[in-house]
Amino acid sequence: MATALSQLIGELEPGQMDDLAFQRWVRLLESRTGVTVPLERKPFLVTGLRRRMREAGFSDFGVYYNELLNGARGQMEWASLVDHLTVHETRFFRHLPSLALIQDQWLPGWLAKAPADQSLHALSVGCSTGEEAYTLAMVLDEGLGRAEPPRRFGITATDVSQPALSVARAGAYAAHRLEEIPEPYRGRAVELDSTGNLRVVDRLRRRIGFACVNLLHATRAPLRQLDLIYCQNVLIYFARDRRGELLDGLARLLRPNGLLVLGAGEITAWTHPQLTRTSGRQTLAFLRNS
Ligand SMILES: C[S@@+](CC[C@H](N)C(=O)[O-])C[C@H]1O[C@@H](n2cnc3c(N)ncnc32)[C@H](O)[C@@H]1O
């Protein structure tokens, strides 16, 4: 319990966080990941911090903060902490209208325009535990495998959280997650392994490379030019004034006729001179002019 005196001078017991200290943590998180935490989400930040501090043997927010600034040791600790401060919620086939846009509208046009020997390259931004990237692999496999001649594809899937990426690389999920995958894709894309887990088949797993890339620095990463960029449920965690800048960077990675797919409602009033918004009220996507 804080004493009356310590309350007067604004000191709190170790393990408590006043609003000034909260702002300091928000600034650190925002400068390193772009993710912003509004005051109403303070409990989320405090819970995440507490969980990691307990694991790492810290009880005082100030001491832990200084530890994070402590050279290489601090950087390693930051890599563990960031997983606790980011939201990883995801699922297979999360936004069907966006996937239908890719498969039914964009892919036929891309096939008609791209030279027959050109393979398609896609990027899943903020891929969390991998379900989004595997979904894209299932959709592209279906659309490109049926093309004449069949085309190859590759997917780069990135996230800032190493633990999330480890799950993604393993490509194994609880069996009940099968329900998220529409019937027509199941047979070709997933199988139950000997432990009863759902596993994405090797043929599709081989098409995806998972990498730890901070979206803030994505345009500095050695990413190739891309045909499809899928970025959903990530921008919403960034400060509004930063979202446009990030999208400008992603737009530079798109090849002519490439498609940028965002989460519906994640940004308003963003335009780009080389991109045209696709029609459709349930989707938010932009096509790079040819
Ligand atoms: C809510 S999940 C969305 C997962 C998936 N895109 C989907 O829509 O289902 C947000 C993901 O963004 C990642 N993320 C947050 N900040 C990031 C950053 N600066 N760079 C890359 N990934 C980031 C988080 O680690 C988390 O896995």
PDBQT file of the ligand as one rigid body, heavy atoms in Angstrom, charges set to zero:
ROOT
HETATM    1  C1  LIG A 301      -4.039  -8.866 -34.512  1.00  0.00    +0.000 C 
HETATM    2  S1  LIG A 301      -2.658  -9.609 -35.277  1.00  0.00    +0.000 S 
HETATM    3  C2  LIG A 301      -3.245  -9.727 -36.946  1.00  0.00    +0.000 C 
HETATM    4  C3  LIG A 301      -2.858 -11.028 -37.590  1.00  0.00    +0.000 C 
HETATM    5  C4  LIG A 301      -3.335 -11.187 -39.032  1.00  0.00    +0.000 C 
HETATM    6  N1  LIG A 301      -2.807 -10.157 -39.871  1.00  0.00    +0.000 N 
HETATM    7  C5  LIG A 301      -4.825 -11.222 -39.117  1.00  0.00    +0.000 C 
HETATM    8  O1  LIG A 301      -5.435 -10.273 -39.611  1.00  0.00    +0.000 OA
HETATM    9  O2  LIG A 301      -5.431 -12.205 -38.686  1.00  0.00    +0.000 OA
HETATM   10  C6  LIG A 301      -1.482  -8.245 -35.354  1.00  0.00    +0.000 C 
HETATM   11  C7  LIG A 301      -0.065  -8.697 -35.583  1.00  0.00    +0.000 C 
HETATM   12  O3  LIG A 301       0.716  -7.560 -35.932  1.00  0.00    +0.000 OA
HETATM   13  C8  LIG A 301       1.996  -7.723 -35.378  1.00  0.00    +0.000 C 
HETATM   14  N2  LIG A 301       2.691  -6.432 -35.280  1.00  0.00    +0.000 N 
HETATM   15  C9  LIG A 301       2.463  -5.419 -34.404  1.00  0.00    +0.000 A 
HETATM   16  N3  LIG A 301       3.332  -4.420 -34.624  1.00  0.00    +0.000 NA
HETATM   17  C10 LIG A 301       4.126  -4.796 -35.640  1.00  0.00    +0.000 A 
HETATM   18  C11 LIG A 301       5.220  -4.187 -36.318  1.00  0.00    +0.000 A 
HETATM   19  N4  LIG A 301       5.679  -2.988 -35.974  1.00  0.00    +0.000 N 
HETATM   20  N5  LIG A 301       5.807  -4.868 -37.328  1.00  0.00    +0.000 NA
HETATM   21  C12 LIG A 301       5.352  -6.098 -37.681  1.00  0.00    +0.000 A 
HETATM   22  N6  LIG A 301       4.328  -6.730 -37.077  1.00  0.00    +0.000 NA
HETATM   23  C13 LIG A 301       3.719  -6.078 -36.067  1.00  0.00    +0.000 A 
HETATM   24  C14 LIG A 301       1.733  -8.350 -34.011  1.00  0.00    +0.000 C 
HETATM   25  O4  LIG A 301       2.872  -9.002 -33.490  1.00  0.00    +0.000 OA
HETATM   26  C15 LIG A 301       0.580  -9.306 -34.341  1.00  0.00    +0.000 C 
HETATM   27  O5  LIG A 301       1.028 -10.598 -34.602  1.00  0.00    +0.000 OA
ENDROOT
TORSDOF 0
